[in-house]
């Protein structure tokens, strides 16, 4: 089964908790802190594998979750880091954040990797939290939560040439005659249900040709099968229009050509800027020569090649032309790190540290950093409470609450927990 689009939830592993422990050896009075830090949680990494050609392995996975780092232990032992989760996908896979629409990664090289969700760092044990002013802290941090995000994984095939055209115009036949591919061929519409790739070998060049399912009018808005596969044309260097010049189904070749270009434009206007060639197929038909003359009178300055694909006639000239063009034309870049906002910038972009609003009589404090601090605080000692309060004060939360008119005894909520305000 060919699968080229999957929506997933990925959750990286959380960091292990830090340990609160003390030295208790004999003859070591006031031994001090002895708790180790937690290990790092697993990253979720996507890796391009040239041996894969579909996203079928991800089709039935709704969620990918990384393992948590191990907790720190006494005697200053740090927890071990968790092993990263590596998801193999085909070359040409694009990963996009569903909420923001930002392209996180475009894996166009075999072996290329991208971290899609970052594992949380381990919480610090009380050994690491000791300071000159507090040499023996009675608290430790919990591990940082792993990054959670919804992603859309899309495969766009890495072909040099894309064969496009109406159903049953001979695209699969051409691919089978010029390459090593063996697509299904029959005299009925939509014989091709998924893109087929074939490698064309010449004396001095190899290039990849994709046979895409037949397009019909309205494909770009969801009609027929072609709308699912239009995106695969985005990476191609050249668009090869295959036209049934014999007009076997009483279609007009010129109208077919115009209709296909219209669907390409509706999907992405950029597709019309790609170099194109026109393959006039079925030239052995009774009306083919006449139709070709009419076609040429309406199409100017286009490379038109007459072929009869079923017997291989005229295909050598097509192969030579495509080979010459693929040598010099660059592949379109779908994702440019200099233009798109990168994953790291997205994660750490500057924004207001927190927001506060009133929900009836409750002051609700929201903000990624504050919520992360809350989740990493182990409220099992008075000192941990004081440390958390001091950090909020330094971030300006107290000042903002007082500007809003908070009074002694009022309720403050962070996540699902409520606190009583005291100054």
C-alpha positions in Angstrom: 0.0 0.0 0.0 1.3 3.4 -0.9 0.9 5.9 1.9 2.3 9.5 1.5 0.6 11.4 4.3 0.3 10.7 8.1 -0.7 12.8 11.1 1.0 11.9 14.4 1.4 13.0 17.9 5.0 12.8 19.1 6.1 13.0 22.7 9.7 13.1 23.7 10.8 11.5 26.9 10.9 13.5 30.1 14.0 13.9 32.1 14.6 11.7 35.2 14.0 13.2 38.6 16.9 14.5 40.7 17.6 12.9 44.0 17.6 14.5 47.4 20.0 12.6 49.7 22.7 13.2 52.3 26.0 11.7 53.2 25.6 9.6 56.3 28.9 7.8 56.6 30.3 7.2 60.0 32.7 9.9 61.3 31.5 12.3 58.6 29.5 14.9 60.5 27.4 17.3 58.5 28.2 15.2 55.4 26.2 17.5 53.1 24.1 16.7 49.9 24.6 13.5 48.1 21.8 13.2 45.6 22.6 12.7 41.9 20.8 14.3 38.9 18.4 12.6 36.5 19.2 11.5 33.0 17.9 13.2 29.8 14.7 11.9 28.1 14.7 10.4 24.6 14.6 12.7 21.6 12.2 11.7 18.7 14.4 11.7 15.6 13.3 11.2 12.0 15.9 9.7 9.6 15.7 9.4 5.8 16.2 5.9 4.5 16.7 5.3 0.8 15.3 1.8 1.1 11.8 3.1 2.0 9.3 4.4 -0.5 6.1 4.8 1.5 4.9 5.9 5.0 3.0 2.7 5.5 4.9 1.9 8.7 3.5 5.0 10.3 -0.1 4.6 9.0 -1.5 3.0 12.2 0.7 4.8 14.7 -1.3 7.6 16.3 1.4 8.4 18.9 5.2 8.0 19.2 6.5 8.3 22.8 10.0 8.5 23.9 11.2 6.8 27.2 12.0 8.9 30.2 15.5 9.4 31.6 16.4 7.4 34.7 16.2 9.1 38.1 19.2 10.2 40.0 20.3 8.2 43.1 22.0 8.6 46.4 25.8 8.7 46.7 25.9 11.3 43.9 24.9 8.8 41.2 23.4 10.4 38.1 20.6 8.7 36.2 21.4 7.4 32.7 20.1 9.2 29.6 17.4 7.4 27.7 18.1 6.1 24.2 16.7 8.3 21.4 13.8 7.0 19.3 14.7 6.9 15.6 11.9 6.8 13.0 13.0 5.8 9.5 11.1 7.5 6.6 11.6 7.7 2.9 13.9 10.2 1.3 11.8 13.3 0.4 9.8 13.3 3.6 8.7 16.7 4.9 7.6 17.1 8.6 5.4 20.0 9.5 4.0 21.3 12.9 0.2 21.0 12.7 -0.5 23.9 15.1 1.9 26.5 13.6 2.3 25.3 10.0 6.1 25.6 10.3 8.1 23.1 8.3 10.3 21.4 10.9 12.4 19.3 8.5 12.7 18.4 4.9 14.7 15.2 4.6 16.0 15.1 1.0 19.4 13.3 1.5 19.8 9.6 2.4 20.8 9.4 6.1 19.7 12.9 6.9 18.3 13.3 10.4 16.1 15.9 12.2 15.1 16.1 15.9 11.3 16.5 15.8 10.7 16.6 19.6 13.4 17.3 22.2 13.7 15.1 25.3 13.6 16.9 28.7 16.8 17.5 30.7 17.2 15.6 33.9 16.2 17.3 37.1 19.2 18.3 39.3 19.9 16.5 42.5 20.7 18.4 45.6 24.5 18.0 44.9 24.1 20.1 41.8 21.8 22.6 43.5 24.2 23.4 46.4 25.5 27.0 46.5 27.8 29.0 48.7 24.8 30.5 50.4 22.9 27.2 50.6 25.5 24.4 50.8 23.0 21.7 51.8 19.7 22.2 49.9 16.7 20.2 51.1 15.1 19.9 47.7 15.8 18.5 44.2 14.3 19.1 40.8 11.9 16.9 38.9 12.8 16.1 35.3 11.9 18.5 32.5 8.9 17.3 30.6 9.6 16.1 27.0 8.4 18.2 24.1 5.0 17.3 22.8 3.7 18.2 19.3 1.3 17.2 16.6 3.0 16.7 13.2 2.0 16.1 9.7 4.4 13.8 7.8 4.3 14.1 4.0 6.2 12.2 1.3 7.1 14.0 -1.9 8.9 11.7 -4.3 12.4 12.6 -5.3 11.9 12.3 -9.1 13.6 14.4 -11.8 10.8 14.1 -14.3 7.1 13.9 -13.6 4.8 12.4 -16.2 1.4 14.1 -16.1 -1.8 13.8 -18.2 -5.3 12.6 -18.4 -6.2 9.0 -17.5 -5.3 6.4 -20.1 -3.0 8.6 -22.2 0.0 6.2 -21.9 2.1 7.5 -19.0 2.6 4.0 -17.6 3.5 2.6 -21.0 6.1 5.3 -21.5 7.6 4.7 -18.1 7.8 0.9 -18.7 9.5 1.5 -22.1 12.2 4.0 -21.0 13.0 2.7 -17.5 13.3 -0.4 -15.3 9.8 0.1 -13.8 7.0 -2.4 -14.3 3.8 -0.4 -13.7 0.4 -2.0 -14.2 -0.9 -1.2 -17.7 -4.5 -1.7 -18.9 -7.1 0.0 -21.1 -9.2 1.5 -18.4 -9.1 4.7 -16.3 -7.1 4.9 -13.1 -5.1 1.7 -13.7 -2.3 3.6 -11.8 -3.5 4.1 -8.2 -0.2 5.3 -6.8 3.0 7.0 -8.2 5.5 4.7 -9.9 9.2 5.5 -10.1 11.6 4.3 -12.7 15.3 5.0 -13.3 16.3 5.9 -16.8 19.9 5.1 -17.7 21.8 6.7 -20.5 25.5 6.6 -21.5 26.4 9.5 -19.3 23.5 10.1 -17.0 20.9 8.5 -14.8 17.6 10.2 -13.8 14.4 9.2 -12.1 10.9 9.5 -13.8 7.6 9.4 -11.9 4.4 8.2 -13.4 1.6 10.0 -11.5 -2.0 8.8 -11.5 -4.2 10.4 -14.2 -5.5 13.9 -13.5 -9.0 15.1 -14.4 -10.6 18.5 -14.2 -11.1 19.5 -10.6 -8.2 17.3 -9.4 -6.7 20.2 -7.4 -9.9 20.5 -5.4 -10.3 16.8 -4.7 -11.8 15.1 -7.7 -10.5 11.8 -9.0 -7.2 10.4 -7.8 -4.7 12.9 -9.0 -5.3 15.4 -6.2 -3.6 13.1 -3.7 -0.5 13.0 -5.8 -0.1 16.6 -7.2 2.4 17.3 -4.4 4.8 14.8 -5.8 5.3 17.1 -8.8 6.7 19.9 -6.6 10.1 18.4 -6.3 10.5 17.4 -10.0 12.9 19.4 -12.2 10.8 18.9 -15.4 7.1 18.3 -16.1 6.4 16.0 -19.1 2.9 16.4 -20.4 1.7 13.2 -22.1 -1.1 13.9 -24.6 -3.3 11.4 -26.3 -2.9 12.9 -29.8 -5.2 10.3 -31.4 -8.1 11.6 -29.3 -9.2 8.0 -28.7 -11.9 9.0 -26.2 -13.2 11.9 -28.3 -11.2 14.3 -26.2 -9.5 17.3 -27.7 -5.7 17.1 -27.2 -5.3 20.9 -26.8 -8.2 21.1 -24.3 -6.6 18.2 -22.3 -3.3 20.2 -22.2 -5.0 23.4 -21.0 -7.0 21.5 -18.4 -3.9 19.8 -16.9 -2.0 23.1 -16.7 -5.0 24.7 -15.0 -5.0 22.0 -12.3 -1.3 22.4 -11.8 -1.8 26.2 -11.4 -4.7 25.7 -9.0 -2.6 23.4 -6.8 0.5 25.7 -6.9 1.2 28.5 -9.4 4.9 27.7 -9.0 4.4 24.5 -11.0 3.8 26.5 -14.2 7.3 28.0 -13.9 9.0 24.5 -14.2 10.5 23.5 -17.6 8.2 21.3 -19.5 8.2 19.0 -22.5 5.1 17.7 -24.4 5.0 14.0 -25.4 2.5 13.5 -28.2 1.6 9.9 -27.8 -0.4 7.4 -29.9 0.8 8.9 -33.1 -0.2 5.7 -34.9 -3.9 6.7 -34.5 -6.0 7.6 -37.5 -6.5 11.3 -36.5 -3.2 11.8 -34.8 -1.4 13.8 -37.5 -4.3 16.1 -38.1 -4.7 16.7 -34.3 -1.0 17.4 -33.9 -1.1 20.1 -36.6 -4.0 21.8 -34.8 -2.2 21.4 -31.5 1.0 23.0 -32.8 -1.0 25.9 -34.3 -2.2 26.8 -30.7 1.0 26.0 -28.8 4.1 28.1 -29.5 7.7 27.7 -28.4 7.2 24.3 -26.8 9.2 21.1 -27.2 6.8 18.5 -28.7 7.9 15.0 -29.3 6.0 12.5 -31.4 5.9 9.0 -30.1 4.1 5.7 -30.2 4.9 4.4 -26.8 3.4 0.9 -27.3 6.1 0.1 -29.9 8.8 2.4 -28.5 8.8 4.7 -31.5 10.2 8.2 -30.9 11.2 7.5 -27.2 15.0 7.7 -27.8 14.7 11.4 -28.7 12.6 12.0 -25.6 15.1 10.2 -23.4 18.0 12.2 -24.8 16.2 15.5 -24.3 15.2 14.7 -20.7 18.7 13.5 -19.9 20.2 16.7 -21.2 17.8 18.9 -19.2 18.2 16.9 -15.9 22.0 17.4 -16.0 21.7 21.2 -15.8 18.5 22.0 -14.0 18.6 22.3 -10.2 15.9 20.7 -8.0 13.4 23.1 -6.4 14.0 23.8 -2.7 10.8 23.4 -0.7 12.4 24.3 2.6 15.0 27.0 3.0 16.4 27.4 6.5 17.2 31.0 5.7 13.6 31.7 5.0 11.5 29.3 7.1 11.5 29.7 10.9 13.7 26.8 12.1 12.7 24.4 14.8 15.1 25.8 17.4 14.0 29.4 16.7 10.4 28.2 17.1 11.1 26.5 20.4 13.0 29.3 22.0 11.6 32.4 20.2 11.2 35.5 22.4 7.8 36.0 23.8 6.2 37.4 26.9 7.2 35.1 29.8 3.7 34.8 31.2 0.1 36.1 31.1 -2.3 36.6 34.0 -6.1 36.9 33.8 -9.0 36.6 36.2 -11.4 33.6 36.1 -14.2 34.8 38.5 -12.2 35.5 41.7 -9.2 33.3 40.8 -6.0 34.8 39.2 -4.8 32.4 36.5 -1.1 32.5 35.6 -0.1 30.9 32.3 3.3 30.7 30.5 5.5 27.9 29.2 8.4 28.8 31.5 6.3 29.1 34.6 4.4 25.9 33.9 7.7 24.1 33.2 9.2 25.4 36.5 6.0 24.2 38.3 6.3 20.7 36.8 10.0 20.5 37.8 9.4 21.6 41.4 9.0 18.8 44.0 6.9 20.5 46.7 7.8 18.1 49.5 9.8 20.6 51.6 9.3 24.2 52.7 12.6 25.1 51.0 11.2 23.9 47.7 8.2 26.2 48.1 10.4 29.2 48.9 12.6 28.5 45.9 9.6 28.3 43.6 8.2 31.6 45.0 11.5 33.4 44.7 11.8 32.4 41.0 8.2 33.7 40.3 9.1 36.9 42.1 12.2 37.4 39.9 10.2 36.8 36.8 7.9 39.6 37.8 4.8 37.6 38.6 4.3 39.2 42.0 4.5 42.7 40.6 2.0 42.0 37.9 -0.5 40.4 40.4 -0.2 43.5 42.6 -0.9 45.8 39.7 -4.1 43.8 39.1 -5.2 44.4 42.7 -4.6 41.0 44.3 -5.1 40.9 48.1 -3.9 38.7 50.9 -5.8 35.4 50.8 -6.8 35.5 47.2 -6.4 32.4 45.0 -3.8 32.0 42.3 -4.0 29.1 39.9 -1.1 27.5 37.9 -2.2 24.6 35.7 -4.7 22.6 37.8 -3.3 23.7 41.2 -4.4 26.6 43.4 -2.4 28.6 45.9 -3.3 31.1 48.5 -1.6 34.5 47.9 0.6 35.8 50.7 3.1 38.6 50.5 
